[in-house]
């Protein structure tokens, strides 16, 4: 899996494609159009990471590929149910004065529009993370 499709979400500088979704906590301003996520007060980035990766591993047809480099973004692939098309996901865990947060970028490899599939995935995963972290 190459960086061409799944950039580190903390270094993303452009997001032209409509078949992507980017969510980052408030105060994380990378200058790219994104939706606001949240911070988890009193939690470390490591705790949020561990919980998030457990959530991701519990999703159907997901492979956690690991980190591109130590301390960098985590790389995941989720394949569609019928045609097994890959969607690439990169996620980083950041600490801020208000707590730890998730920066997640999800991108379809094929097609121009994803019909909202990336946003639905990100919302579902973050909702499950919220449930797990309480």
C-alpha positions as CSV (number, residue, x, y, z in Angstrom):
1,X,0.0,0.0,0.0
2,X,1.6,3.3,-1.0
3,X,1.4,6.7,0.4
4,X,-0.1,7.9,-2.8
5,X,-3.5,6.7,-1.6
6,X,-3.2,7.0,2.1
7,X,-1.2,10.0,3.3
8,X,-0.4,10.6,6.9
9,X,-3.5,12.5,8.0
10,X,-1.4,14.9,10.1
11,X,0.6,16.0,7.0
12,X,-2.2,16.2,4.5
13,X,-2.0,19.4,2.4
14,X,-4.7,18.8,-0.2
15,X,-8.0,16.9,-0.5
16,X,-9.5,17.4,-3.9
17,X,-11.2,14.0,-4.2
18,X,-14.8,13.6,-3.3
19,X,-14.3,10.0,-2.3
20,X,-12.5,10.8,0.9
21,X,-13.3,11.8,4.5
22,X,-11.1,13.6,7.0
23,X,-11.9,14.1,10.7
24,X,-9.6,15.8,13.2
25,X,-10.1,17.2,16.7
26,X,-10.7,20.9,17.3
27,X,-7.5,22.9,17.4
28,X,-5.9,20.6,14.9
29,X,-5.5,22.9,11.9
30,X,-3.7,21.4,9.0
31,X,-5.4,23.8,6.6
32,X,-7.4,21.1,4.8
33,X,-11.2,20.8,4.7
34,X,-12.2,18.5,7.5
35,X,-15.0,17.6,9.9
36,X,-14.5,18.2,13.6
37,X,-13.8,15.2,15.8
38,X,-13.4,15.4,19.5
39,X,-10.7,15.2,22.2
40,X,-10.9,12.6,25.0
41,X,-10.0,14.5,28.2
42,X,-7.7,12.8,30.6
43,X,-6.6,10.1,28.2
44,X,-3.2,9.6,26.5
45,X,-2.8,9.2,22.8
46,X,-1.6,5.6,23.5
47,X,-4.8,4.8,25.3
48,X,-6.9,6.2,22.5
49,X,-4.8,4.4,19.9
50,X,-5.2,1.0,21.6
51,X,-8.9,1.4,21.9
52,X,-9.3,2.6,18.3
53,X,-7.2,-0.2,16.9
54,X,-9.4,-2.7,18.8
55,X,-12.5,-1.1,17.3
56,X,-10.9,-1.2,13.8
57,X,-9.9,-4.9,14.1
58,X,-13.5,-5.7,15.1
59,X,-14.9,-4.3,11.8
60,X,-15.6,-6.7,8.9
61,X,-13.0,-7.1,6.1
62,X,-10.4,-4.8,7.9
63,X,-6.7,-5.4,7.8
64,X,-4.5,-3.4,10.1
65,X,-1.2,-3.1,8.2
66,X,0.7,-1.3,11.0
67,X,2.7,1.9,11.0
68,X,4.7,3.2,8.0
69,X,7.4,4.4,10.5
70,X,7.7,4.4,14.2
71,X,5.5,7.0,15.8
72,X,3.7,7.7,12.4
73,X,0.3,7.1,11.2
74,X,-1.3,3.6,11.3
75,X,-2.4,2.2,8.0
76,X,-5.6,0.1,7.4
77,X,-7.5,-1.4,4.5
78,X,-11.2,-2.2,4.5
79,X,-12.6,-4.1,1.5
80,X,-16.1,-3.8,0.2
81,X,-18.4,-6.7,0.8
82,X,-19.4,-7.6,-2.7
83,X,-16.5,-6.6,-5.0
84,X,-13.8,-6.5,-2.4
85,X,-12.6,-3.0,-3.5
86,X,-10.1,-1.6,-1.0
87,X,-10.6,1.6,0.9
88,X,-7.5,2.9,2.5
89,X,-7.5,4.5,6.0
90,X,-4.8,6.3,7.8
91,X,-5.1,7.3,11.4
92,X,-2.9,9.3,13.8
93,X,-3.3,9.9,17.5
94,X,-2.5,13.3,18.8
95,X,-2.2,14.9,22.2
96,X,-3.5,18.5,22.8
97,X,-4.0,20.6,25.9
98,X,-7.6,19.3,26.2
99,X,-6.8,15.6,25.9
100,X,-6.0,13.1,23.1
101,X,-7.7,12.8,19.8
102,X,-7.9,10.9,16.5
103,X,-7.0,12.3,13.1
104,X,-8.5,9.9,10.5
105,X,-8.4,10.0,6.8
106,X,-10.4,7.4,4.8
107,X,-10.2,7.2,1.0
108,X,-11.7,5.0,-1.7
109,X,-9.2,3.7,-4.1
110,X,-11.6,3.4,-7.0
111,X,-14.3,5.7,-8.3
112,X,-14.9,9.5,-8.1
113,X,-17.7,9.4,-5.6
114,X,-18.1,7.1,-2.6
115,X,-21.7,8.0,-2.0
116,X,-20.8,8.9,1.6
117,X,-19.2,5.5,2.4
118,X,-16.0,7.0,3.9
119,X,-17.9,9.4,6.2
120,X,-20.2,6.6,7.3
121,X,-17.2,4.4,8.1
122,X,-15.4,7.1,10.0
123,X,-18.6,8.0,11.9
124,X,-19.3,4.4,12.8
125,X,-15.8,3.7,14.0
126,X,-15.6,6.9,16.1
127,X,-19.1,6.2,17.6
128,X,-17.8,2.8,18.6
129,X,-14.6,4.3,20.0
130,X,-16.8,6.8,22.0
131,X,-18.8,3.8,23.4
132,X,-15.6,1.9,24.3
133,X,-13.9,4.9,26.0
134,X,-17.1,6.0,27.7
